[in-house]
């Protein structure tokens, strides 16, 4: 495990992740992360997105919607902490941050893994 990751957090890509499954709205999720000295996840590589997608599909297959640290403004994705590298729409599912990141559920499962925003 990555040195410095809190107990119960998943390590990868030099960062720590926690997957929190209690449903929250975006502001509640953001506040909860801040209370844990973390933020909603930002991922800026296809490899990191694939890594996290596999964790979610394999360990939480009944939950298909998660909050990330970004929002869609018109046709442009904006990230809370910084702008990610240019990613095409197939690879843009989510982006990264160097401090601990936290995933949040949005609502009940659907048939397809989907990232929010």
N, CA, C and O atoms as a printed pandas DataFrame, in Angstrom:
     atom_number atom_name residue_name chain_id  residue_number  x_coord  y_coord  z_coord
0              1         N          UNK        A               1    0.855   -1.190    0.000
1              2        CA          UNK        A               1    0.000    0.000    0.000
2              3         C          UNK        A               1    0.895    1.247    0.000
3              4         O          UNK        A               1    1.993    1.236    0.558
4              5         N          UNK        A               2    0.428    2.273   -0.608
5              6        CA          UNK        A               2    1.160    3.532   -0.686
6              7         C          UNK        A               2    1.402    4.077    0.713
7              8         O          UNK        A               2    0.473    4.175    1.514
8              9         N          UNK        A               3    2.647    4.430    1.008
9             10        CA          UNK        A               3    2.970    5.018    2.296
10            11         C          UNK        A               3    2.171    6.300    2.482
11            12         O          UNK        A               3    2.135    7.149    1.591
12            13         N          UNK        A               4    1.539    6.439    3.628
13            14        CA          UNK        A               4    0.783    7.644    3.909
14            15         C          UNK        A               4   -0.696    7.559    3.601
15            16         O          UNK        A               4   -1.435    8.485    3.933
16            17         N          UNK        A               5   -1.164    6.472    2.970
17            18        CA          UNK        A               5   -2.607    6.330    2.736
18            19         C          UNK        A               5   -3.281    5.932    4.041
19            20         O          UNK        A               5   -2.804    5.033    4.735
20            21         N          UNK        A               6   -4.380    6.587    4.382
21            22        CA          UNK        A               6   -5.109    6.197    5.591
22            23         C          UNK        A               6   -5.670    4.780    5.465
23            24         O          UNK        A               6   -5.878    4.288    4.356
24            25         N          UNK        A               7   -5.911    4.128    6.599
25            26        CA          UNK        A               7   -6.540    2.810    6.591
26            27         C          UNK        A               7   -7.863    2.877    5.851
27            28         O          UNK        A               7   -8.623    3.831    6.014
28            29         N          UNK        A               8   -8.140    1.867    5.037
29            30        CA          UNK        A               8   -9.399    1.805    4.306
30            31         C          UNK        A               8   -9.388    2.538    2.972
31            32         O          UNK        A               8  -10.400    2.554    2.271
32            33         N          UNK        A               9   -8.271    3.141    2.612
33            34        CA          UNK        A               9   -8.149    3.846    1.336
34            35         C          UNK        A               9   -7.401    2.954    0.360
35            36         O          UNK        A               9   -6.551    2.163    0.767
36            37         N          UNK        A              10   -7.708    3.074   -0.913
37            38        CA          UNK        A              10   -7.074    2.309   -1.995
38            39         C          UNK        A              10   -5.940    3.138   -2.583
39            40         O          UNK        A              10   -6.108    4.329   -2.842
40            41         N          UNK        A              11   -4.789    2.511   -2.792
41            42        CA          UNK        A              11   -3.665    3.244   -3.377
42            43         C          UNK        A              11   -3.513    2.927   -4.856
43            44         O          UNK        A              11   -3.894    1.851   -5.318
44            45         N          UNK        A              12   -2.959    3.868   -5.584
45            46        CA          UNK        A              12   -2.673    3.685   -6.998
46            47         C          UNK        A              12   -2.256    4.999   -7.619
47            48         O          UNK        A              12   -2.711    6.062   -7.197
48            49         N          UNK        A              13   -1.406    4.935   -8.604
49            50        CA          UNK        A              13   -0.950    6.119   -9.336
50            51         C          UNK        A              13   -0.359    7.176   -8.405
51            52         O          UNK        A              13   -0.463    8.375   -8.661
52            53         N          UNK        A              14    0.268    6.707   -7.314
53            54        CA          UNK        A              14    0.894    7.623   -6.370
54            55         C          UNK        A              14   -0.090    8.425   -5.548
55            56         O          UNK        A              14    0.277    9.437   -4.953
56            57         N          UNK        A              15   -1.342    7.984   -5.508
57            58        CA          UNK        A              15   -2.392    8.705   -4.781
58            59         C          UNK        A              15   -3.184    7.738   -3.912
59            60         O          UNK        A              15   -2.998    6.524   -3.995
60            61         N          UNK        A              16   -4.056    8.272   -3.090
61            62        CA          UNK        A              16   -4.954    7.488   -2.243
62            63         C          UNK        A              16   -6.394    7.767   -2.662
63            64         O          UNK        A              16   -6.754    8.910   -2.943
64            65         N          UNK        A              17   -7.218    6.714   -2.703
65            66        CA          UNK        A              17   -8.624    6.841   -3.086
66            67         C          UNK        A              17   -9.495    6.177   -2.031
67            68         O          UNK        A              17   -9.112    5.170   -1.435
68            69         N          UNK        A              18  -10.661    6.747   -1.809
69            70        CA          UNK        A              18  -11.668    6.108   -0.965
70            71         C          UNK        A              18  -12.980    6.141   -1.726
71            72         O          UNK        A              18  -13.350    7.151   -2.324
72            73         N          UNK        A              19  -13.670    5.016   -1.690
73            74        CA          UNK        A              19  -14.954    4.884   -2.374
74            75         C          UNK        A              19  -16.024    4.863   -1.299
75            76         O          UNK        A              19  -16.119    3.914   -0.521
76            77         N          UNK        A              20  -16.818    5.901   -1.262
77            78        CA          UNK        A              20  -17.825    6.072   -0.224
78            79         C          UNK        A              20  -19.188    5.843   -0.842
79            80         O          UNK        A              20  -19.560    6.526   -1.797
80            81         N          UNK        A              21  -19.942    4.883   -0.307
81            82        CA          UNK        A              21  -21.152    4.420   -0.988
82            83         C          UNK        A              21  -22.464    5.004   -0.477
83            84         O          UNK        A              21  -23.522    4.646   -0.996
84            85         N          UNK        A              22  -22.438    5.873    0.504
85            86        CA          UNK        A              22  -23.689    6.513    0.937
86            87         C          UNK        A              22  -24.032    7.640   -0.027
87            88         O          UNK        A              22  -23.198    8.501   -0.306
88            89         N          UNK        A              23  -25.251    7.631   -0.530
89            90        CA          UNK        A              23  -25.676    8.629   -1.522
90            91         C          UNK        A              23  -25.644   10.035   -0.939
91            92         O          UNK        A              23  -26.092   10.264    0.185
92            93         N          UNK        A              24  -25.120   10.955   -1.699
93            94        CA          UNK        A              24  -25.049   12.373   -1.336
94            95         C          UNK        A              24  -25.303   13.186   -2.595
95            96         O          UNK        A              24  -25.126   12.696   -3.710
96            97         N          UNK        A              25  -25.725   14.447   -2.405
97            98        CA          UNK        A              25  -25.740   15.332   -3.563
98            99         C          UNK        A              25  -24.323   15.894   -3.727
99           100         O          UNK        A              25  -23.455   15.649   -2.889
100          101         N          UNK        A              26  -24.093   16.644   -4.806
101          102        CA          UNK        A              26  -22.741   17.112   -5.103
102          103         C          UNK        A              26  -22.165   17.951   -3.967
103          104         O          UNK        A              26  -21.014   17.748   -3.579
104          105         N          UNK        A              27  -22.941   18.888   -3.426
105          106        CA          UNK        A              27  -22.428   19.750   -2.359
106          107         C          UNK        A              27  -22.138   18.963   -1.091
107          108         O          UNK        A              27  -21.121   19.198   -0.440
108          109         N          UNK        A              28  -23.020   18.026   -0.727
109          110        CA          UNK        A              28  -22.775   17.183    0.444
110          111         C          UNK        A              28  -21.510   16.350    0.258
111          112         O          UNK        A              28  -20.717   16.195    1.187
112          113         N          UNK        A              29  -21.330   15.817   -0.943
113          114        CA          UNK        A              29  -20.138   15.024   -1.243
114          115         C          UNK        A              29  -18.881   15.883   -1.129
115          116         O          UNK        A              29  -17.884   15.460   -0.545
116          117         N          UNK        A              30  -18.934   17.081   -1.684
117          118        CA          UNK        A              30  -17.796   18.000   -1.620
118          119         C          UNK        A              30  -17.467   18.351   -0.171
119          120         O          UNK        A              30  -16.299   18.346    0.218
120          121         N          UNK        A              31  -18.487   18.654    0.626
121          122        CA          UNK        A              31  -18.285   18.994    2.035
122          123         C          UNK        A              31  -17.720   17.820    2.823
123          124         O          UNK        A              31  -16.826   17.998    3.651
124          125         N          UNK        A              32  -18.236   16.624    2.568
125          126        CA          UNK        A              32  -17.748   15.436    3.265
126          127         C          UNK        A              32  -16.266   15.220    2.968
127          128         O          UNK        A              32  -15.479   14.934    3.870
128          129         N          UNK        A              33  -15.901   15.356    1.717
129          130        CA          UNK        A              33  -14.496   15.205    1.341
130          131         C          UNK        A              33  -13.633   16.242    2.054
131          132         O          UNK        A              33  -12.570   15.914    2.581
132          133         N          UNK        A              34  -14.087   17.484    2.069
133          134        CA          UNK        A              34  -13.333   18.553    2.731
134          135         C          UNK        A              34  -13.152   18.246    4.213
135          136         O          UNK        A              34  -12.091   18.513    4.777
136          137         N          UNK        A              35  -14.186   17.685    4.851
137          138        CA          UNK        A              35  -14.087   17.305    6.262
138          139         C          UNK        A              35  -13.029   16.228    6.482
139          140         O          UNK        A              35  -12.471   16.112    7.574
140          141         N          UNK        A              36  -12.754   15.440    5.442
141          142        CA          UNK        A              36  -11.735   14.387    5.520
142          143         C          UNK        A              36  -10.389   14.874    4.981
143          144         O          UNK        A              36   -9.474   14.075    4.783
144          145         N          UNK        A              37  -10.268   16.173    4.744
145          146        CA          UNK        A              37   -9.052   16.767    4.179
146          147         C          UNK        A              37   -8.730   16.153    2.814
147          148         O          UNK        A              37   -7.572   15.879    2.500
148          149         N          UNK        A              38   -9.774   15.944    2.010
149          150        CA          UNK        A              38   -9.653   15.346    0.679
150          151         C          UNK        A              38  -10.542   16.124   -0.276
151          152         O          UNK        A              38  -11.130   17.138    0.100
152          153         N          UNK        A              39  -10.640   15.653   -1.501
153          154        CA          UNK        A              39  -11.525   16.267   -2.481
154          155         C          UNK        A              39  -12.106   15.181   -3.371
155          156         O          UNK        A              39  -11.588   14.066   -3.422
156          157         N          UNK        A              40  -13.183   15.511   -4.069
157          158        CA          UNK        A              40  -13.701   14.594   -5.073
158          159         C          UNK        A              40  -12.614   14.351   -6.108
159          160         O          UNK        A              40  -11.829   15.246   -6.423
160          161         N          UNK        A              41  -12.577   13.151   -6.625
161          162        CA          UNK        A              41  -11.476   12.734   -7.489
162          163         C          UNK        A              41  -11.405   13.513   -8.801
163          164         O          UNK        A              41  -12.430   13.836   -9.402
164          165         N          UNK        A              42  -10.200   13.804   -9.225
165          166        CA          UNK        A              42   -9.887   14.324  -10.553
166          167         C          UNK        A              42   -8.888   13.356  -11.166
167          168         O          UNK        A              42   -7.865   13.059  -10.548
168          169         N          UNK        A              43   -9.158   12.861  -12.357
169          170        CA          UNK        A              43   -8.307   11.875  -13.026
170          171         C          UNK        A              43   -7.978   12.399  -14.410
171          172         O          UNK        A              43   -8.879   12.740  -15.176
172          173         N          UNK        A              44   -6.677   12.468  -14.744
173          174        CA          UNK        A              44   -6.350   13.038  -16.049
174          175         C          UNK        A              44   -5.639   12.082  -16.988
175          176         O          UNK        A              44   -4.951   12.513  -17.913
176          177         N          UNK        A              45   -5.803   10.784  -16.755
177          178        CA          UNK        A              45   -5.235    9.835  -17.714
178          179         C          UNK        A              45   -6.198    8.679  -17.935
179          180         O          UNK        A              45   -6.959    8.294  -17.048
180          181         N          UNK        A              46   -6.139    8.143  -19.139
181          182        CA          UNK        A              46   -6.959    6.979  -19.469
182          183         C          UNK        A              46   -6.597    5.807  -18.565
183          184         O          UNK        A              46   -7.479    5.063  -18.137
184          185         N          UNK        A              47   -5.304    5.632  -18.268
185          186        CA          UNK        A              47   -4.850    4.520  -17.440
186          187         C          UNK        A              47   -5.409    4.610  -16.023
187          188         O          UNK        A              47   -5.834    3.603  -15.456
188          189         N          UNK        A              48   -5.408    5.797  -15.460
189          190        CA          UNK        A              48   -5.958    5.966  -14.117
190          191         C          UNK        A              48   -7.465    5.729  -14.127
191          192         O          UNK        A              48   -8.002    5.090  -13.222
192          193         N          UNK        A              49   -8.143    6.242  -15.145
193          194        CA          UNK        A              49   -9.578    6.020  -15.275
194          195         C          UNK        A              49   -9.879    4.520  -15.371
195          196         O          UNK        A              49  -10.809    4.030  -14.730
196          197         N          UNK        A              50   -9.095    3.797  -16.169
197          198        CA          UNK        A              50   -9.273    2.356  -16.332
198          199         C          UNK        A              50   -9.043    1.629  -15.002
199          200         O          UNK        A              50   -9.809    0.736  -14.642
200          201         N          UNK        A              51   -7.997    2.008  -14.280
201          202        CA          UNK        A              51   -7.678    1.446  -12.973
202          203         C          UNK        A              51   -8.858    1.599  -12.011
203          204         O          UNK        A              51   -9.268    0.634  -11.367
204          205         N          UNK        A              52   -9.394    2.801  -11.919
205          206        CA          UNK        A              52  -10.509    3.056  -11.008
206          207         C          UNK        A              52  -11.790    2.384  -11.484
207          208         O          UNK        A              52  -12.558    1.878  -10.667
208          209         N          UNK        A              53  -12.031    2.371  -12.778
209          210        CA          UNK        A              53  -13.212    1.689  -13.321
210          211         C          UNK        A              53  -13.196    0.214  -12.957
211          212         O          UNK        A              53  -14.228   -0.349  -12.591
212          213         N          UNK        A              54  -12.025   -0.417  -13.056
213          214        CA          UNK        A              54  -11.921   -1.832  -12.706
214          215         C          UNK        A              54  -12.192   -2.075  -11.233
215          216         O          UNK        A              54  -12.861   -3.046  -10.879
216          217         N          UNK        A              55  -11.684   -1.212  -10.374
217          218        CA          UNK        A              55  -11.968   -1.351   -8.943
218          219         C          UNK        A              55  -13.468   -1.281   -8.707
219          220         O          UNK        A              55  -14.031   -2.115   -7.997
220          221         N          UNK        A              56  -14.112   -0.291   -9.299
221          222        CA          UNK        A              56  -15.552   -0.111   -9.097
222          223         C          UNK        A              56  -16.350   -1.283   -9.652
223          224         O          UNK        A              56  -17.259   -1.779   -8.987
224          225         N          UNK        A              57  -16.028   -1.726  -10.849
225          226        CA          UNK        A              57  -16.766   -2.833  -11.467
226          227         C          UNK        A              57  -16.594   -4.130  -10.687
227          228         O          UNK        A              57  -17.543   -4.903  -10.561
228          229         N          UNK        A              58  -15.390   -4.381  -10.159
229          230        CA          UNK        A              58  -15.105   -5.639   -9.478
230          231         C          UNK        A              58  -15.510   -5.654   -8.014
231          232         O          UNK        A              58  -15.936   -6.695   -7.513
232          233         N          UNK        A              59  -15.393   -4.547   -7.320
233          234        CA          UNK        A              59  -15.688   -4.555   -5.888
234          235         C          UNK        A              59  -17.048   -3.971   -5.534
235          236         O          UNK        A              59  -17.554   -4.218   -4.439
236          237         N          UNK        A              60  -17.647   -3.206   -6.431
237          238        CA          UNK        A              60  -18.959   -2.609   -6.177
238          239         C          UNK        A              60  -19.819   -2.680   -7.432
239          240         O          UNK        A              60  -20.239   -1.644   -7.947
240          241         N          UNK        A              61  -20.092   -3.896   -7.939
241          242        CA          UNK        A              61  -20.784   -4.027   -9.229
242          243         C          UNK        A              61  -22.227   -3.529   -9.228
243          244         O          UNK        A              61  -22.788   -3.280  -10.295
244          245         N          UNK        A              62  -22.835   -3.381   -8.056
245          246        CA          UNK        A              62  -24.228   -2.934   -7.996
246          247         C          UNK        A              62  -24.373   -1.420   -7.947
247          248         O          UNK        A              62  -25.490   -0.905   -7.983
248          249         N          UNK        A              63  -23.269   -0.709   -7.866
249          250        CA          UNK        A              63  -23.297    0.755   -7.839
250          251         C          UNK        A              63  -22.660    1.244   -9.131
251          252         O          UNK        A              63  -21.521    0.896   -9.444
252          253         N          UNK        A              64  -23.399    2.049   -9.876
253          254        CA          UNK        A              64  -22.933    2.430  -11.204
254          255         C          UNK        A              64  -22.775    3.930  -11.411
255          256         O          UNK        A              64  -22.367    4.349  -12.494
256          257         N          UNK        A              65  -23.076    4.738  -10.431
257          258        CA          UNK        A              65  -22.960    6.185  -10.609
258          259         C          UNK        A              65  -22.159    6.763   -9.450
259          260         O          UNK        A              65  -22.441    6.491   -8.283
260          261         N          UNK        A              66  -21.152    7.567   -9.795
261          262        CA          UNK        A              66  -20.241    8.142   -8.804
262          263         C          UNK        A              66  -19.996    9.609   -9.128
263          264         O          UNK        A              66  -19.961   10.005  -10.293
264          265         N          UNK        A              67  -19.827   10.413   -8.075
265          266        CA          UNK        A              67  -19.413   11.803   -8.281
266          267         C          UNK        A              67  -17.915   11.858   -8.500
267          268         O          UNK        A              67  -17.163   11.039   -7.971
268          269         N          UNK        A              68  -17.493   12.832   -9.288
269          270        CA          UNK        A              68  -16.083   13.161   -9.454
270          271         C          UNK        A              68  -15.933   14.648   -9.157
271          272         O          UNK        A              68  -16.913   15.321   -8.839
272          273         N          UNK        A              69  -14.718   15.158   -9.260
273          274        CA          UNK        A              69  -14.461   16.554   -8.954
274          275         C          UNK        A              69  -14.641   17.498  -10.116
275          276         O          UNK        A              69  -13.934   18.503  -10.194
276          277         N          UNK        A              70  -15.547   17.222  -11.016
277          278        CA          UNK        A              70  -15.766   18.101  -12.151
278          279         C          UNK        A              70  -17.238   18.278  -12.466
279          280         O          UNK        A              70  -18.092   17.529  -11.991
280          281         N          UNK        A              71  -17.513   19.284  -13.275
281          282        CA          UNK        A              71  -18.889   19.570  -13.693
282          283         C          UNK        A              71  -18.896   19.945  -15.163
283          284         O          UNK        A              71  -17.892   20.413  -15.699
284          285         N          UNK        A              72  -20.025   19.740  -15.806
285          286        CA          UNK        A              72  -20.171   20.116  -17.208
286          287         C          UNK        A              72  -20.811   21.495  -17.284
287          288         O          UNK        A              72  -21.883   21.723  -16.722
288          289         N          UNK        A              73  -20.149   22.410  -17.981
289          290        CA          UNK        A              73  -20.666   23.760  -18.200
290          291         C          UNK        A              73  -20.860   23.919  -19.702
291          292         O          UNK        A              73  -19.903   24.168  -20.436
292          293         N          UNK        A              74  -22.096   23.775  -20.153
293          294        CA          UNK        A              74  -22.356   23.757  -21.590
294          295         C          UNK        A              74  -21.797   22.476  -22.177
295          296         O          UNK        A              74  -22.170   21.381  -21.756
296          297         N          UNK        A              75  -20.904   22.607  -23.148
297          298        CA          UNK        A              75  -20.258   21.436  -23.740
298          299         C          UNK        A              75  -18.841   21.223  -23.223
299          300         O          UNK        A              75  -18.094   20.419  -23.783
300          301         N          UNK        A              76  -18.460   21.934  -22.161
301          302        CA          UNK        A              76  -17.098   21.875  -21.643
302          303         C          UNK        A              76  -17.103   21.296  -20.233
303          304         O          UNK        A              76  -17.907   21.700  -19.392
304          305         N          UNK        A              77  -16.200   20.345  -19.976
305          306        CA          UNK        A              77  -16.036   19.803  -18.629
306          307         C          UNK        A              77  -15.073   20.690  -17.861
307          308         O          UNK        A              77  -13.996   21.011  -18.362
308          309         N          UNK        A              78  -15.446   21.092  -16.649
309          310        CA          UNK        A              78  -14.615   21.924  -15.782
310          311         C          UNK        A              78  -14.308   21.121  -14.526
311          312         O          UNK        A              78  -15.178   20.433  -13.992
312          313         N          UNK        A              79  -13.083   21.213  -14.063
313          314        CA          UNK        A              79  -12.660   20.483  -12.880
314          315         C          UNK        A              79  -12.517   21.443  -11.711
315          316         O          UNK        A              79  -12.084   22.583  -11.882
316          317         N          UNK        A              80  -12.880   20.981  -10.530
317          318        CA          UNK        A              80  -12.884   21.821   -9.330
318          319         C          UNK        A              80  -11.495   22.357   -8.979
319          320         O          UNK        A              80  -11.364   23.530   -8.632
320          321         N          UNK        A              81  -10.471   21.531   -9.061
321          322        CA          UNK        A              81   -9.147   21.932   -8.599
322          323         C          UNK        A              81   -8.232   22.447   -9.697
323          324         O          UNK        A              81   -7.420   23.342   -9.463
324          325         N          UNK        A              82   -8.359   21.881  -10.910
325          326        CA          UNK        A              82   -7.494   22.294  -12.009
326          327         C          UNK        A              82   -8.038   21.719  -13.303
327          328         O          UNK        A              82   -8.909   20.848  -13.283
328          329         N          UNK        A              83   -7.534   22.197  -14.418
329          330        CA          UNK        A              83   -7.951   21.689  -15.719
330          331         C          UNK        A              83   -7.103   20.476  -16.065
331          332         O          UNK        A              83   -5.876   20.560  -16.014
332          333         N          UNK        A              84   -7.715   19.350  -16.416
333          334        CA          UNK        A              84   -6.934   18.164  -16.768
334          335         C          UNK        A              84   -6.294   18.304  -18.139
335          336         O          UNK        A              84   -6.606   19.221  -18.898
336          337         N          UNK        A              85   -5.398   17.383  -18.440
337          338        CA          UNK        A              85   -4.837   17.307  -19.784
338          339         C          UNK        A              85   -5.981   17.115  -20.762
339          340         O          UNK        A              85   -7.055   16.649  -20.380
340          341         N          UNK        A              86   -5.762   17.468  -22.013
341          342        CA          UNK        A              86   -6.799   17.252  -23.021
342          343         C          UNK        A              86   -7.057   15.761  -23.164
343          344         O          UNK        A              86   -6.150   14.993  -23.481
344          345         N          UNK        A              87   -8.281   15.363  -22.932
345          346        CA          UNK        A              87   -8.682   13.970  -23.066
346          347         C          UNK        A              87   -9.841   13.925  -24.039
347          348         O          UNK        A              87  -10.732   14.772  -23.976
348          349         N          UNK        A              88   -9.846   12.957  -24.934
349          350        CA          UNK        A              88  -10.981   12.876  -25.843
350          351         C          UNK        A              88  -12.203   12.390  -25.080
351          352         O          UNK        A              88  -12.074   11.923  -23.949
352          353         N          UNK        A              89  -13.384   12.492  -25.674
353          354        CA          UNK        A              89  -14.622   12.183  -24.962
354          355         C          UNK        A              89  -14.665   10.742  -24.479
355          356         O          UNK        A              89  -15.321   10.460  -23.476
356          357         N          UNK        A              90  -13.994    9.825  -25.153
357          358        CA          UNK        A              90  -13.975    8.431  -24.722
358          359         C          UNK        A              90  -13.132    8.262  -23.460
359          360         O          UNK        A              90  -13.401    7.389  -22.635
360          361         N          UNK        A              91  -12.128    9.092  -23.322
361          362        CA          UNK        A              91  -11.204    8.965  -22.204
362          363         C          UNK        A              91  -11.459    9.992  -21.105
363          364         O          UNK        A              91  -10.752    9.979  -20.098
364          365         N          UNK        A              92  -12.417   10.859  -21.253
365          366        CA          UNK        A              92  -12.624   11.984  -20.359
366          367         C          UNK        A              92  -13.453   11.628  -19.131
367          368         O          UNK        A              92  -13.796   12.529  -18.366
368          369         N          UNK        A              93  -13.786   10.380  -18.906
369          370        CA          UNK        A              93  -14.724   10.016  -17.851
370          371         C          UNK        A              93  -14.460   10.693  -16.511
371          372         O          UNK        A              93  -15.410   11.087  -15.835
372          373         N          UNK        A              94  -13.218   10.839  -16.112
373          374        CA          UNK        A              94  -12.901   11.458  -14.832
374          375         C          UNK        A              94  -11.469   12.035  -14.820
375          376         O          UNK        A              94  -10.736   11.757  -15.769
376          377         N          UNK        A              95  -11.001   12.838  -13.789
377          378        CA          UNK        A              95   -9.625   13.389  -13.718
378          379         C          UNK        A              95   -8.953   13.329  -12.338
379          380         O          UNK        A              95   -9.663   12.970  -11.398
380          381         N          UNK        A              96   -7.662   13.641  -12.105
381          382        CA          UNK        A              96   -6.910   13.315  -10.881
382          383         C          UNK        A              96   -6.434   14.497  -10.025
383          384         O          UNK        A              96   -6.410   15.638  -10.486
384          385         N          UNK        A              97   -6.065   14.213   -8.802
385          386        CA          UNK        A              97   -5.490   15.186   -7.883
386          387         C          UNK        A              97   -4.420   14.487   -7.057
387          388         O          UNK        A              97   -4.540   13.291   -6.795
388          389         N          UNK        A              98   -3.387   15.193   -6.644
389          390        CA          UNK        A              98   -2.294   14.543   -5.934
390          391         C          UNK        A              98   -2.612   14.255   -4.468
391          392         O          UNK        A              98   -2.041   13.324   -3.901
392          393         N          UNK        A              99   -3.494   15.012   -3.844
393          394        CA          UNK        A              99   -3.890   14.714   -2.470
394          395         C          UNK        A              99   -4.976   13.636   -2.485
395          396         O          UNK        A              99   -5.481   13.294   -3.554
396          397         N          UNK        A             100   -5.345   13.096   -1.320
397          398        CA          UNK        A             100   -6.355   12.032   -1.312
398          399         C          UNK        A             100   -7.629   12.441   -2.043
399          400         O          UNK        A             100   -8.080   13.581   -1.942
400          401         N          UNK        A             101   -8.189   11.508   -2.769
401          402        CA          UNK        A             101   -9.397   11.747   -3.556
402          403         C          UNK        A             101  -10.494   10.813   -3.097
403          404         O          UNK        A             101  -10.221    9.706   -2.633
404          405         N          UNK        A             102  -11.718   11.249   -3.222
405          406        CA          UNK        A             102  -12.838   10.480   -2.701
406          407         C          UNK        A             102  -13.924   10.365   -3.746
407          408         O          UNK        A             102  -14.338   11.362   -4.336
408          409         N          UNK        A             103  -14.384    9.155   -3.972
409          410        CA          UNK        A             103  -15.507    8.914   -4.866
410          411         C          UNK        A             103  -16.798    8.937   -4.065
411          412         O          UNK        A             103  -16.792    8.600   -2.881
412          413         N          UNK        A             104  -17.901    9.326   -4.684
413          414        CA          UNK        A             104  -19.197    9.405   -4.039
414          415         C          UNK        A             104  -20.276    8.814   -4.903
415          416         O          UNK        A             104  -20.284    9.024   -6.116
416          417         N          UNK        A             105  -21.188    8.078   -4.304
417          418        CA          UNK        A             105  -22.330    7.608   -5.072
418          419         C          UNK        A             105  -23.313    8.737   -5.289
419          420         O          UNK        A             105  -23.416    9.647   -4.466
420          421         N          UNK        A             106  -24.026    8.681   -6.380
421          422        CA          UNK        A             106  -25.019    9.692   -6.713
422          423         C          UNK        A             106  -26.417    9.180   -6.443
423          424         O          UNK        A             106  -27.197    9.844   -5.760
424          425         N          UNK        A             107  -26.747    8.014   -6.963
425          426        CA          UNK        A             107  -28.087    7.454   -6.808
426          427         C          UNK        A             107  -28.043    5.962   -7.033
427          428         O          UNK        A             107  -26.963    5.383   -7.146
428          429         N          UNK        A             108  -29.193    5.333   -7.098
429          430        CA          UNK        A             108  -29.278    3.882   -7.253
430          431         C          UNK        A             108  -28.621    3.400   -8.537
431          432         O          UNK        A             108  -28.454    4.165   -9.487
432          433         N          UNK        A             109  -28.247    2.114   -8.555
433          434        CA          UNK        A             109  -27.585    1.568   -9.732
434          435         C          UNK        A             109  -28.438    1.616  -10.984
435          436         O          UNK        A             109  -29.667    1.588  -10.926
436          437         N          UNK        A             110  -27.757    1.690  -12.118
437          438        CA          UNK        A             110  -28.402    1.560  -13.417
438          439         C          UNK        A             110  -27.655    0.479  -14.180
439          440         O          UNK        A             110  -26.760   -0.152  -13.617
440          441         N          UNK        A             111  -27.984    0.249  -15.417
441          442        CA          UNK        A             111  -27.393   -0.845  -16.174
442          443         C          UNK        A             111  -25.969   -0.602  -16.645
443          444         O          UNK        A             111  -25.312   -1.546  -17.083
444          445         N          UNK        A             112  -25.470    0.610  -16.574
445          446        CA          UNK        A             112  -24.176    0.923  -17.166
446          447         C          UNK        A             112  -23.375    1.806  -16.224
447          448         O          UNK        A             112  -23.908    2.747  -15.636
448          449         N          UNK        A             113  -22.074    1.495  -16.083
449          450        CA          UNK        A             113  -21.213    2.344  -15.269
450          451         C          UNK        A             113  -21.176    3.730  -15.886
451          452         O          UNK        A             113  -20.907    3.875  -17.079
452          453         N          UNK        A             114  -21.441    4.735  -15.092
453          454        CA          UNK        A             114  -21.527    6.101  -15.593
454          455         C          UNK        A             114  -20.851    7.019  -14.587
455          456         O          UNK        A             114  -21.012    6.838  -13.380
456          457         N          UNK        A             115  -20.104    7.990  -15.061
457          458        CA          UNK        A             115  -19.421    8.929  -14.181
458          459         C          UNK        A             115  -20.178   10.243  -14.159
459          460         O          UNK        A             115  -20.699   10.688  -15.182
460          461         N          UNK        A             116  -20.236   10.861  -12.990
461          462        CA          UNK        A             116  -20.795   12.191  -12.856
462          463         C          UNK        A             116  -19.677   13.117  -12.473
463          464         O          UNK        A             116  -18.865   12.742  -11.628
464          465         N          UNK        A             117  -19.579   14.271  -13.019
465          466        CA          UNK        A             117  -20.612   14.969  -13.715
466          467         C          UNK        A             117  -20.885   14.365  -15.066
467          468         O          UNK        A             117  -21.750   14.849  -15.796
